[in-house]
Amino acid sequence: MSDKPIPTPHWWKNTYFWIAAILFLIGFLGLVLGQDSVRDPGQKREDGLALIYFGGALVMLINGLLSHKQTVQHYNEQGGSSSQEGA
């Protein structure tokens, strides 16, 4: 059986970063257009809804950074190039 080359890790392939960007955009829209623009139908009215979206974006960004760091470490341990740490 031949060895398959290890795929190079890229930050933009990590779904956590995409979710963080979407949550950030929703939070920004909530600040600019008002909280009613991002409130779900039937959702209880609460203040700071845009800030909740920003908090979710921050959590997803941290998850993405940790996940990407672990993926790069695994890639390097499996024999990948060590120059991919910033990718």
N, C-alpha and C positions, 0 to 999 in steps of 0.2 A: 504494500500500500504506500503510495507516495504522500509526502508531507504537503499539506495545503499551506500556502503562505498566510501568515497572520495578518488580518486586516488592520490598517493603521487607524488608531483612534483619533477622531476629530470632535471638537467641542460642539459643533453644530449638528452632529448626529444624536446628541443627547436630548431626549424629550423633555427633561426637567427645564432646560434653558428655554425651550419653546413655550412651555406652560408659564414660566416666569414672565416671559415677554408679553404673553396674552393677558395675564393678570395685571401687569403693569399698565398696559394699554386701557384695560377696563377701569382701573383705578384712576388713570388720567382723565378718561372720559367722564367719570363720576365727579371729578373736581371741576372740570370745565363746564359740563352741561348740567350738572346737578345730580344729586343722588337718585332722583326718580328715574333717570335715564339708565341706570345700571341695576335697579331693584328688580328682582324677579317678581312675576305676577303672584299675588297672594302672600308675598313675603312680609313679615312683620316690619313695621317702620322702626328704624333705629338710626341714631346719629353716627357719623363716622364710617359709613359704609365704604367709601372710597379708601379710607385708611385700612380697613380690613382686607381689601384687595391688594393694597401695597404690602401689607404684612404677609399675605399668602405668596406674593411674588418674591419677597425676600426669603421666605422658607424654601421655595422651589429653587431659587438661585443657589442657596447654600447646599441643598440636596444635589444640584447639578455639579457644583464645584467638587464636593466630596466624591460623587460618583465618577466624574471625569478623572480625578486624581487617582482613584483606585483602578480605573480602566487603564490609564497610562502606566501605572506601576505593574499591573498584570502583563501588559504588552511588553514592557522592558524585561520582566522576569522570564518571559517565554522566548526571548531572543530577538525582540524587536530593537530598532534603533533607539538609543537614549536621547536623540535630538528631538523627539516628539513630545517632550514634557510640556512645552508651551502651546502645542497645537490644539 
